[in-house]
Amino acid sequence: MKGNIKKMLGLFLFIMVFTTGYGQGSQKFKVVLDAGHGGKDYGASYGSYIEKNIVLDVALKVGKILEKESDIEVIYTRKTDVFIELIDRPKIANKADANLFVSIHCNAEAKRTAHGAETFIMGLTKNASNLEVAKKENAVVDLEDNKEVYKNFDANNPETLIAIKLMQEAYRQESFDAAVAVQKGFTSGLKRNDRGVKDAPFWVLHGIAMPGILIEMGFISYKSEGAYLNSDKGKKDMSESIAESIIKYKKEHFSSGSASPVKATPKNNDKNEVKPAVQPAKNGAVFKVQISASTTNLATTPSNFKGLNNISKLKDGKMVRYYYGEVSDYNEAKNLLSEAKDKGYKDAFLVAFKDGKKISVSEALK
């Protein structure tokens, strides 16, 4: 037991390295553009198509567009063909006290049949194909000299899974919304094959203390898609789409001077635990738990939702989103979230509303 406690304490200290000690907010919306790989790490490659070069070109083009916006500040993890250790990418984002982290990548596979764009958020998926993508992107650790710093990150370790859950809770909704915006831009605007919004345990997303997404723009191993992504036109199209999606996300989720991100609070089941202070939402905002989304419009009766009462729903395009509960206190909302997960809604997460309009959890607590 003592050994497990020590491991958990070590894991939380490991997380705190990345989530404390940085800025206290800004009048500008800060976005970190992370061009994957670089230097000795080529990433995916197929013929003359090399991931590290394609994603750097796209990241720089995205940044150039965003820098024209007076209320957006752009931070790059790299602007040249250099090797940046995986551990340093989230450090750059956290030190900048950024509002959004966007990691840009390309994919490849041996069969050369897969194609299309997909956007990931941090998660605990058991889907084999999602895990394979994360495994490939996390493999850069093998090129680094100091592998010891990653010893506490093992996506198969229950203690790591607990830490991931704690870290992702406050940012899941914002990350999901950013991913949806990017994916819609690719599929609706550019007509790219839609591989969807997914979750997987990416190390680079695990370390950030803000909403974050990892974009796989397409498969360079698929002949026509590789040629497109490597072309000037393809890079221009993809960068414009990503930039437009980031601007759209910013307008929907952040106002000037928005608060620093909210940190998740670990649960403590000890009988003598000190109960957290009431953390009310501001200016009439409320919290709900999103338990599912479907194209099927269900009646909000307990029998349709594993016995849960107080279910509400909201139509969003073709999708209907279902929510459990409605409270004004953040800590009470987290209790509702635990109840929903205990009922079997393992992917449930917190959302916030004000005057019937969805806002970020961070904005609700500002």
GUMI-299275 format. One line per 2 residues: number of its first residue (from 0); their letters; for each residue x, y, z of N, C-alpha, C. Coordinates in steps of 0.02 Angstrom, whole numbers, plus 50000, padded with zeros to 5 digits. Layout:
# GUMI-299275
NUM) a) X:Y:Z:X:Y:Z:X:Y:Z; ...
END
This chain:
# GUMI-299275
0) mk) 50041:49939:50000:50000:50000:50000:50043:50063:50000; 50095:50063:50044:50139:50122:50048:50173:50134:49981
2) gn) 50192:50078:49948:50224:50085:49883:50179:50117:49832; 50116:50098:49832:50067:50128:49786:50057:50201:49799
4) ik) 50053:50219:49864:50045:50289:49882:50103:50331:49857; 50164:50303:49866:50223:50339:49843:50222:50349:49768
6) km) 50200:50296:49732:50196:50301:49659:50147:50355:49638; 50088:50356:49671:50038:50406:49654:50062:50476:49669
8) lg) 50096:50485:49726:50124:50551:49743:50175:50573:49691; 50216:50525:49670:50265:50540:49618:50232:50560:49553
10) lf) 50177:50527:49537:50142:50541:49475:50111:50611:49477; 50082:50629:49535:50052:50696:49540:50106:50750:49539
12) lf) 50163:50737:49571:50218:50785:49568:50243:50793:49497; 50245:50737:49461:50265:50738:49390:50219:50784:49350
14) im) 50153:50778:49362:50104:50820:49327:50113:50893:49347; 50125:50906:49412:50130:50975:49435:50188:51012:49404
16) vf) 50240:50977:49382:50295:51010:49346:50269:51049:49287; 50216:51023:49256:50191:51053:49194:50133:51101:49206
18) tt) 50103:51101:49266:50041:51139:49274:50046:51195:49325; 50106:51211:49350:50112:51266:49397:50169:51311:49376
20) gy) 50167:51373:49402:50223:51418:49394:50223:51458:49330; 50169:51457:49293:50170:51497:49232:50123:51556:49240
22) gq) 50111:51594:49186:50078:51659:49190:50008:51659:49217; 49982:51716:49230:49916:51725:49261:49864:51752:49213
24) gs) 49870:51738:49150:49818:51760:49103:49843:51816:49059; 49808:51831:49006:49830:51880:48957:49770:51912:48924
26) qk) 49780:51972:48897:49727:52005:48860:49721:51974:48791; 49772:51938:48769:49769:51906:48703:49756:51831:48710
28) fk) 49726:51803:48659:49716:51731:48655:49781:51700:48630; 49810:51657:48670:49875:51628:48653:49866:51557:48627
30) vv) 49892:51544:48568:49889:51478:48539:49960:51452:48525; 49973:51392:48546:50037:51360:48534:50031:51314:48473
32) ld) 50073:51326:48423:50075:51283:48364:50135:51237:48369; 50121:51173:48372:50172:51123:48382:50181:51082:48318
34) ag) 50232:51099:48280:50248:51059:48220:50282:50995:48244; 50249:50938:48234:50275:50875:48260:50344:50857:48232
36) hg) 50381:50818:48273:50445:50789:48252:50497:50844:48238; 50545:50832:48194:50596:50882:48179:50667:50856:48192
38) gk) 50715:50882:48155:50785:50862:48163:50794:50789:48148; 50824:50752:48195:50837:50680:48185:50774:50638:48186
40) dy) 50718:50667:48208:50654:50632:48209:50614:50651:48147; 50614:50607:48097:50581:50621:48033:50505:50612:48036
42) ga) 50480:50577:48087:50409:50561:48088:50393:50511:48034; 50334:50514:48007:50314:50469:47953:50349:50490:47888
44) sy) 50365:50441:47847:50395:50457:47782:50374:50406:47731; 50367:50430:47670:50350:50385:47614:50378:50416:47550
46) gs) 50427:50384:47522:50460:50412:47464:50491:50479:47481; 50475:50530:47444:50502:50597:47457:50459:50638:47505
48) yi) 50405:50607:47530:50360:50642:47575:50383:50630:47647; 50403:50682:47681:50429:50677:47749:50387:50719:47796
50) ek) 50360:50687:47847:50313:50720:47893:50342:50783:47925; 50403:50779:47951:50430:50836:47988:50433:50899:47945
52) ni) 50444:50892:47880:50448:50950:47836:50378:50977:47819; 50332:50932:47805:50264:50953:47787:50231:50990:47845
54) vl) 50236:50961:47905:50200:50992:47962:50232:51058:47983; 50298:51065:47973:50330:51129:47989:50305:51183:47941
56) dv) 50302:51167:47877:50277:51216:47828:50206:51237:47845; 50164:51189:47862:50094:51204:47878:50089:51245:47942
58) al) 50126:51227:47993:50124:51264:48056:50145:51337:48047; 50197:51348:48008:50220:51417:47995:50168:51457:47956
60) kv) 50134:51424:47910:50082:51458:47872:50022:51474:47916; 50003:51427:47960:49948:51439:48007:49966:51499:48050
62) gk) 50027:51500:48076:50049:51554:48119:50048:51622:48084; 50068:51622:48021:50069:51685:47983:49999:51714:47977
64) il) 49950:51670:47967:49880:51693:47961:49855:51720:48029; 49869:51682:48082:49845:51700:48149:49878:51765:48174
66) ek) 49940:51775:48155:49976:51835:48178:49947:51900:48150; 49905:51894:48099:49871:51953:48072:49813:51975:48117
68) es) 49791:51930:48162:49737:51946:48209:49766:51983:48269; 49741:52042:48282:49771:52085:48334:49763:52056:48404
70) di) 49714:52013:48414:49701:51987:48481:49725:51915:48490; 49768:51892:48445:49796:51825:48450:49872:51828:48452
72) ev) 49900:51791:48499:49973:51785:48504:49991:51713:48487; 50040:51705:48445:50061:51638:48422:50128:51619:48453
74) iy) 50131:51559:48481:50193:51532:48508:50208:51468:48469; 50271:51459:48448:50290:51400:48410:50335:51355:48453
76) tr) 50327:51290:48449:50374:51246:48482:50438:51239:48441; 50431:51247:48375:50490:51250:48332:50472:51288:48268
78) kt) 50521:51326:48242:50511:51363:48180:50561:51342:48127; 50605:51295:48145:50655:51270:48099:50658:51194:48107
80) dv) 50700:51162:48067:50707:51089:48068:50754:51069:48125; 50728:51073:48187:50768:51054:48246:50730:51000:48285
82) fi) 50767:50962:48324:50737:50910:48365:50717:50941:48432; 50654:50937:48448:50628:50961:48513:50605:50900:48552
84) el) 50632:50891:48611:50612:50833:48651:50538:50838:48668; 50506:50781:48672:50434:50778:48685:50416:50813:48750
86) id) 50458:50807:48800:50445:50836:48866:50446:50912:48864; 50482:50941:48814:50488:51014:48811:50429:51048:48776
88) rp) 50392:51011:48736:50336:51041:48699:50281:51066:48747; 50256:51024:48793:50207:51051:48840:50236:51103:48887
90) ki) 50301:51098:48902:50332:51149:48945:50328:51218:48912; 50339:51221:48847:50335:51284:48810:50265:51313:48815
92) an) 50215:51269:48806:50145:51291:48808:50126:51315:48878; 50146:51278:48929:50127:51296:48997:50162:51359:49021
94) ka) 50225:51368:49001:50262:51428:49019:50230:51490:48988; 50202:51482:48928:50169:51538:48894:50100:51551:48921
96) da) 50074:51506:48965:50006:51512:48991:49956:51517:48933; 49964:51470:48885:49924:51473:48824:49852:51452:48836
98) nl) 49809:51471:48789:49738:51454:48791:49721:51392:48750; 49765:51376:48702:49752:51318:48659:49818:51291:48632
100) fv) 49824:51225:48631:49883:51191:48606:49862:51150:48545; 49897:51161:48489:49880:51127:48426:49943:51092:48399
102) si) 49943:51026:48401:50000:50988:48376:49982:50961:48307; 50025:50973:48258:50010:50959:48188:50053:50901:48162
104) hc) 50021:50851:48132:50055:50791:48110:50027:50765:48044; 50062:50717:48015:50038:50677:47959:50043:50604:47978
106) na) 50005:50562:47945:50004:50492:47961:50033:50451:47904; 50043:50386:47916:50065:50339:47863:50052:50269:47888
108) ea) 50041:50224:47842:50031:50153:47861:50054:50108:47804; 50074:50048:47823:50106:50003:47776:50061:49981:47718
110) kr) 49996:49972:47732:49951:49947:47680:49937:49998:47625; 49948:50061:47641:49940:50117:47593:49868:50124:47567
112) ta) 49819:50103:47608:49749:50109:47588:49712:50162:47629; 49734:50173:47691:49701:50222:47734:49713:50292:47709
114) hg) 49663:50335:47713:49670:50405:47694:49618:50447:47731; 49631:50511:47735:49584:50556:47768:49614:50589:47829
116) ae) 49579:50641:47853:49602:50680:47910:49565:50658:47973; 49600:50662:48030:49571:50648:48094:49602:50693:48146
118) tf) 49564:50709:48198:49588:50754:48250:49577:50722:48317; 49629:50722:48359:49628:50687:48423:49627:50735:48482
120) im) 49595:50712:48536:49601:50744:48601:49629:50692:48649; 49651:50714:48707:49678:50668:48757:49623:50623:48782
122) gl) 49636:50558:48786:49585:50512:48810:49611:50444:48825; 49567:50401:48847:49585:50335:48871:49555:50280:48828
124) tk) 49555:50290:48763:49524:50243:48718:49553:50173:48723; 49512:50124:48706:49535:50055:48699:49534:50034:48626
126) na) 49517:50082:48582:49515:50068:48511:49585:50056:48484; 49594:49999:48452:49661:49978:48431:49693:50027:48381
128) sn) 49654:50052:48333:49683:50097:48283:49702:50163:48314; 49662:50188:48361:49679:50251:48395:49743:50242:48436
130) le) 49748:50187:48471:49807:50174:48511:49870:50167:48468; 49862:50140:48407:49918:50132:48362:49945:50200:48340
132) va) 49899:50248:48327:49921:50316:48309:49960:50347:48367; 49933:50341:48428:49966:50368:48487:50034:50336:48498
134) kk) 50037:50270:48487:50100:50233:48496:50154:50261:48449; 50135:50274:48386:50183:50300:48337:50207:50370:48357
136) en) 50160:50412:48378:50180:50481:48396:50221:50483:48460; 50207:50436:48507:50244:50434:48570:50313:50402:48561
138) av) 50325:50368:48505:50387:50331:48494:50448:50376:48489; 50439:50441:48481:50495:50487:48478:50538:50484:48542
140) vd) 50508:50461:48596:50544:50454:48659:50607:50411:48650; 50603:50362:48605:50659:50317:48593:50720:50353:48565
142) le) 50710:50412:48536:50765:50451:48508:50797:50498:48558; 50768:50503:48617:50792:50550:48667:50843:50519:48714
144) dn) 50888:50560:48740:50942:50536:48784:50916:50519:48854; 50872:50561:48881:50848:50551:48949:50778:50522:48949
146) ke) 50773:50457:48946:50707:50424:48945:50677:50418:49015; 50718:50430:49066:50696:50422:49135:50636:50467:49152
148) vy) 50633:50526:49120:50580:50574:49137:50511:50549:49115; 50509:50498:49073:50445:50472:49049:50422:50409:49085
150) kn) 50459:50389:49136:50445:50324:49167:50376:50322:49200; 50349:50380:49219:50283:50381:49251:50225:50383:49202
152) fd) 50241:50387:49137:50187:50387:49088:50184:50320:49054; 50135:50280:49074:50123:50214:49045:50048:50207:49037
154) an) 50025:50211:48974:49953:50210:48960:49919:50146:48982; 49958:50094:49001:49929:50032:49025:49929:50027:49101
156) np) 49959:50077:49133:49964:50078:49206:49903:50112:49237; 49867:50077:49283:49807:50107:49314:49820:50174:49346
158) et) 49879:50183:49376:49894:50246:49409:49902:50303:49359; 49931:50287:49301:49935:50337:49248:49866:50355:49223
160) li) 49822:50305:49217:49755:50318:49192:49717:50365:49239; 49727:50356:49305:49694:50400:49353:49718:50472:49344
162) ai) 49784:50479:49335:49812:50546:49326:49787:50579:49262; 49782:50540:49209:49756:50566:49146:49685:50590:49154
164) kl) 49644:50551:49189:49574:50570:49200:49569:50636:49237; 49612:50644:49288:49611:50706:49327:49630:50766:49283
166) mq) 49680:50756:49241:49704:50812:49200:49656:50831:49145; 49622:50781:49116:49581:50796:49058:49512:50824:49075
168) ea) 49490:50814:49137:49421:50830:49155:49402:50902:49139; 49444:50950:49161:49427:51020:49153:49431:51045:49081
170) yr) 49468:51009:49039:49481:51034:48972:49448:50993:48917; 49413:50940:48935:49387:50894:48884:49338:50928:48837
172) qe) 49291:50967:48865:49242:51000:48822:49274:51048:48773; 49320:51090:48799:49352:51139:48756:49395:51105:48703
174) sf) 49431:51052:48723:49472:51015:48675:49428:50983:48621; 49372:50954:48642:49326:50923:48595:49299:50974:48546
176) da) 49279:51032:48571:49252:51084:48527:49304:51108:48476; 49366:51116:48499:49420:51136:48453:49431:51083:48400
178) av) 49430:51020:48420:49440:50965:48374:49384:50961:48322; 49323:50971:48345:49265:50971:48300:49271:51027:48249
180) av) 49291:51087:48272:49298:51144:48227:49350:51129:48172; 49406:51101:48192:49459:51085:48143:49435:51031:48095
182) qk) 49404:50979:48122:49382:50924:48080:49328:50945:48030; 49283:50989:48052:49231:51015:48006:49262:51056:47950
184) gf) 49315:51093:47967:49349:51132:47916:49379:51087:47862; 49409:51032:47884:49439:50985:47836:49387:50952:47792
186) ts) 49333:50930:47823:49284:50888:47787:49231:50928:47750; 49205:50980:47782:49154:51020:47749:49185:51071:47701
188) gl) 49239:51102:47724:49270:51153:47682:49314:51126:47627; 49358:51078:47645:49406:51052:47596:49386:50984:47566
190) kr) 49331:50957:47592:49305:50893:47566:49356:50836:47574; 49395:50838:47628:49441:50783:47642:49401:50725:47672
192) nd) 49426:50665:47663:49393:50607:47693:49392:50614:47769; 49334:50604:47799:49324:50617:47870:49336:50554:47911
194) rg) 49391:50553:47949:49405:50497:47994:49384:50513:48066; 49356:50573:48076:49323:50589:48139:49366:50620:48192
196) vk) 49332:50638:48247:49364:50662:48309:49371:50602:48355; 49432:50591:48380:49446:50531:48420:49485:50550:48482
198) da) 49493:50501:48527:49537:50513:48585:49588:50457:48590; 49645:50474:48618:49700:50426:48626:49750:50456:48675
200) pf) 49790:50413:48708:49838:50438:48759:49904:50463:48730; 49903:50523:48703:49964:50554:48676:50004:50588:48732
202) wv) 50068:50574:48734:50109:50603:48786:50108:50679:48782; 50113:50707:48722:50118:50779:48714:50055:50815:48739
204) lh) 49997:50782:48736:49935:50811:48761:49927:50799:48836; 49958:50746:48861:49955:50730:48932:49988:50785:48974
206) gi) 50040:50816:48947:50079:50863:48987:50053:50934:48987; 50003:50951:48947:49981:51021:48942:49927:51038:48993
208) am) 49926:51100:49016:49877:51124:49064:49829:51173:49030; 49798:51149:48977:49752:51191:48936:49718:51145:48887
210) pg) 49666:51168:48853:49637:51127:48800:49689:51114:48746; 49687:51054:48717:49736:51037:48666:49710:50984:48618
212) il) 49736:50988:48557:49717:50939:48506:49779:50918:48467; 49775:50858:48438:49828:50834:48393:49796:50818:48326
214) ie) 49820:50851:48274:49791:50845:48207:49833:50797:48165; 49800:50748:48135:49831:50705:48084:49800:50727:48018
216) mg) 49836:50766:47978:49807:50797:47919:49790:50747:47863; 49822:50690:47865:49810:50640:47813:49867:50590:47810
218) fi) 49862:50543:47764:49911:50490:47757:49957:50503:47697; 50021:50515:47712:50067:50526:47657:50083:50461:47621
220) sy) 50063:50404:47650:50072:50339:47619:50019:50324:47566; 49966:50365:47565:49913:50358:47514:49932:50404:47456
222) ks) 49943:50375:47398:49976:50410:47343:49949:50481:47330; 49884:50487:47318:49857:50553:47300:49857:50600:47359
224) eg) 49846:50573:47419:49844:50616:47478:49914:50639:47497; 49963:50596:47491:50032:50616:47504:50054:50671:47458
226) ay) 50036:50664:47393:50055:50716:47344:50021:50782:47361; 49958:50779:47382:49921:50839:47399:49952:50874:47460
228) ln) 49964:50836:47513:49991:50865:47575:50061:50894:47565; 50098:50866:47518:50166:50889:47505:50168:50947:47456
230) sd) 50111:50962:47424:50109:51016:47374:50098:51084:47406; 50115:51136:47370:50104:51204:47395:50029:51216:47406
232) kg) 49988:51192:47359:49916:51201:47365:49889:51165:47427; 49911:51104:47437:49887:51065:47494:49906:51098:47560
234) kk) 49968:51121:47565:49990:51155:47626:49952:51220:47638; 49938:51256:47584:49900:51318:47589:49828:51304:47611
236) dm) 49797:51255:47580:49728:51237:47598:49723:51216:47671; 49767:51171:47692:49763:51144:47760:49778:51198:47812
238) se) 49827:51240:47798:49845:51292:47846:49789:51343:47853; 49758:51362:47798:49703:51410:47801:49644:51380:47840
240) si) 49630:51317:47828:49575:51284:47863:49588:51280:47938; 49649:51261:47956:49665:51256:48028:49661:51325:48061
242) ae) 49688:51376:48028:49687:51443:48056:49616:51469:48065; 49574:51458:48014:49504:51480:48018:49467:51445:48075
244) si) 49483:51381:48085:49451:51343:48139:49473:51368:48208; 49537:51386:48214:49561:51413:48278:49528:51480:48293
246) ik) 49522:51522:48243:49489:51587:48252:49416:51577:48272; 49383:51530:48240:49313:51516:48256:49307:51491:48328
248) yk) 49352:51446:48348:49352:51421:48417:49363:51477:48467; 49410:51521:48452:49424:51577:48496:49363:51622:48506
250) ke) 49329:51637:48451:49271:51681:48455:49215:51650:48497; 49209:51584:48494:49154:51550:48530:49170:51538:48603
252) hf) 49234:51535:48620:49252:51512:48688:49288:51564:48731; 49316:51615:48702:49357:51661:48741:49341:51733:48725
254) ss) 49339:51772:48779:49334:51844:48771:49400:51874:48793; 49413:51936:48779:49476:51968:48798:49487:51964:48873
256) gs) 49547:51941:48892:49563:51938:48963:49532:51879:48998; 49516:51825:48962:49485:51767:48994:49532:51736:49045
258) as) 49504:51700:49092:49542:51674:49148:49589:51618:49127; 49639:51605:49170:49683:51548:49159:49642:51485:49165
260) pv) 49665:51430:49133:49627:51368:49135:49616:51343:49205; 49561:51306:49215:49544:51277:49280:49580:51210:49287
262) ka) 49611:51199:49343:49645:51136:49355:49596:51086:49386; 49600:51023:49367:49558:50972:49397:49582:50959:49468
264) tp) 49536:50942:49514:49552:50929:49583:49547:50855:49597; 49600:50822:49622:49596:50751:49636:49543:50735:49688
266) kn) 49509:50677:49679:49460:50654:49727:49497:50620:49785; 49469:50626:49844:49498:50595:49903:49442:50559:49939
268) nd) 49447:50492:49944:49394:50453:49975:49406:50441:50049; 49457:50473:50078:49470:50465:50149:49412:50493:50190
270) kn) 49394:50458:50245:49338:50480:50287:49349:50549:50317; 49413:50566:50327:49428:50630:50359:49448:50684:50308
272) ev) 49428:50674:50246:49446:50722:50194:49416:50791:50209; 49453:50842:50189:49428:50910:50196:49387:50925:50134
274) kp) 49324:50942:50141:49282:50955:50084:49303:51019:50049; 49305:51020:49983:49326:51080:49948:49277:51137:49957
276) av) 49304:51197:49955:49261:51256:49963:49213:51260:49904; 49156:51291:49915:49108:51300:49862:49140:51342:49807
278) qp) 49132:51320:49746:49163:51353:49688:49107:51370:49639; 49070:51424:49652:49012:51438:49609:49031:51467:49542
280) ak) 48989:51453:49493:48996:51486:49428:48976:51559:49435; 48999:51600:49390:48986:51672:49394:48930:51693:49347
282) ng) 48895:51747:49368:48847:51781:49324:48795:51734:49294; 48769:51689:49336:48713:51648:49314:48731:51588:49272
284) av) 48795:51571:49266:48815:51512:49227:48800:51449:49267; 48787:51394:49232:48773:51330:49264:48815:51275:49231
286) fk) 48825:51221:49269:48861:51163:49244:48814:51105:49232; 48828:51067:49180:48792:51005:49167:48843:50952:49149
288) vq) 48821:50889:49149:48864:50834:49130:48839:50807:49063; 48881:50813:49011:48862:50783:48947:48876:50708:48951
290) is) 48823:50668:48943:48831:50596:48950:48833:50560:48883; 48803:50590:48831:48804:50558:48766:48783:50607:48711
292) as) 48795:50586:48649:48772:50624:48591:48753:50573:48538; 48698:50585:48504:48672:50536:48457:48629:50570:48405
294) tt) 48620:50537:48350:48573:50562:48299:48501:50541:48315; 48493:50499:48366:48427:50476:48388:48400:50523:48441
296) nl) 48339:50547:48431:48307:50593:48478:48266:50553:48529; 48293:50544:48589:48261:50504:48640:48221:50546:48688
298) at) 48169:50516:48717:48132:50548:48771:48176:50550:48833; 48173:50604:48873:48219:50612:48930:48192:50577:48992
300) tp) 48172:50515:48985:48146:50476:49041:48203:50435:49071; 48202:50422:49137:48256:50385:49169:48270:50317:49137
302) sn) 48219:50284:49111:48229:50218:49082:48274:50219:49020; 48278:50277:48988:48322:50284:48929:48393:50301:48947
304) fk) 48405:50318:49011:48470:50342:49032:48494:50309:49096; 48487:50243:49098:48514:50201:49152:48491:50223:49221
306) gl) 48428:50250:49224:48399:50269:49287:48413:50340:49309; 48453:50377:49271:48468:50447:49290:48408:50492:49279
308) nn) 48395:50536:49328:48342:50586:49322:48372:50653:49300; 48329:50701:49290:48351:50769:49273:48395:50770:49211
310) is) 48369:50738:49158:48404:50737:49094:48376:50792:49049; 48420:50828:49016:48400:50878:48966:48436:50863:48901
312) kl) 48413:50892:48847:48444:50879:48782:48447:50943:48741; 48493:50944:48693:48503:51003:48651:48519:50980:48581
314) kd) 48481:51004:48532:48494:50985:48462:48551:51027:48435; 48600:50995:48405:48659:51028:48378:48672:51000:48308
316) gk) 48642:51032:48258:48645:51005:48190:48607:50940:48187; 48639:50888:48163:48607:50823:48160:48611:50785:48226
318) mv) 48654:50809:48270:48665:50775:48333:48619:50801:48389; 48601:50757:48434:48565:50776:48495:48611:50761:48553
320) ry) 48627:50811:48593:48671:50802:48651:48628:50796:48714; 48645:50748:48756:48606:50734:48816:48647:50752:48878
322) yy) 48615:50786:48925:48649:50811:48985:48614:50787:49048; 48655:50775:49099:48630:50754:49164:48642:50810:49215
324) ge) 48587:50830:49251:48593:50878:49304:48602:50950:49281; 48597:50995:49328:48610:51067:49317:48622:51100:49384
326) vs) 48684:51120:49396:48703:51150:49460:48746:51211:49448; 48751:51254:49497:48792:51314:49490:48860:51308:49525
328) dy) 48870:51253:49563:48933:51244:49598:48976:51192:49561; 49039:51210:49549:49084:51167:49510:49097:51100:49544
330) ne) 49108:51102:49611:49122:51041:49648:49061:50994:49649; 49002:51024:49654:48941:50983:49650:48934:50953:49580
332) ak) 48954:50991:49530:48951:50965:49461:48998:50905:49453; 49056:50908:49485:49102:50851:49481:49073:50789:49515
334) nl) 49034:50800:49567:49001:50743:49599:48950:50712:49551; 48913:50755:49515:48866:50730:49464:48903:50690:49410
336) ls) 48962:50716:49391:49002:50681:49341:49021:50611:49365; 49040:50606:49428:49058:50541:49457:48998:50494:49456
338) ea) 48939:50521:49472:48878:50480:49472:48864:50453:49402; 48871:50497:49352:48858:50476:49283:48907:50421:49261
340) kd) 48970:50429:49280:49020:50378:49262:49007:50312:49298; 48984:50316:49361:48967:50256:49398:48909:50218:49366
342) kg) 48866:50255:49331:48809:50225:49297:48830:50193:49229; 48892:50204:49210:48915:50174:49148:48932:50224:49093
344) yk) 48922:50289:49105:48939:50340:49055:49012:50360:49064; 49058:50316:49044:49129:50324:49058:49160:50384:49021
346) da) 49130:50405:48965:49158:50461:48927:49123:50527:48942; 49083:50529:48995:49047:50590:49014:49097:50645:49032
348) fl) 49076:50708:49024:49120:50763:49042:49077:50825:49059; 49108:50873:49092:49073:50934:49114:49068:50985:49058
350) va) 49012:51019:49056:49002:51076:49011:48970:51132:49050; 48974:51192:49023:48945:51250:49057:48900:51289:49009
352) fk) 48848:51319:49037:48801:51359:48997:48788:51426:49032; 48775:51476:48992:48753:51540:49018:48700:51568:48971
354) dg) 48641:51583:48999:48585:51609:48959:48569:51561:48901; 48574:51497:48914:48557:51447:48864:48610:51435:48812
356) kk) 48667:51469:48817:48721:51461:48768:48781:51427:48801; 48811:51379:48766:48867:51343:48793:48929:51388:48795
358) is) 48963:51387:48853:49026:51424:48862:49078:51375:48890; 49140:51396:48894:49191:51352:48921:49184:51349:48997
360) vs) 49207:51293:49026:49207:51287:49099:49250:51341:49130; 49307:51356:49097:49351:51409:49122:49315:51476:49125
362) ea) 49276:51491:49073:49239:51554:49071:49186:51556:49126; 49154:51500:49139:49102:51497:49191:49130:51512:49260
364) lk) 49193:51494:49271:49224:51503:49337:49264:51568:49342; 49268:51606:49287:49310:51666:49285:49287:51716:49337
END
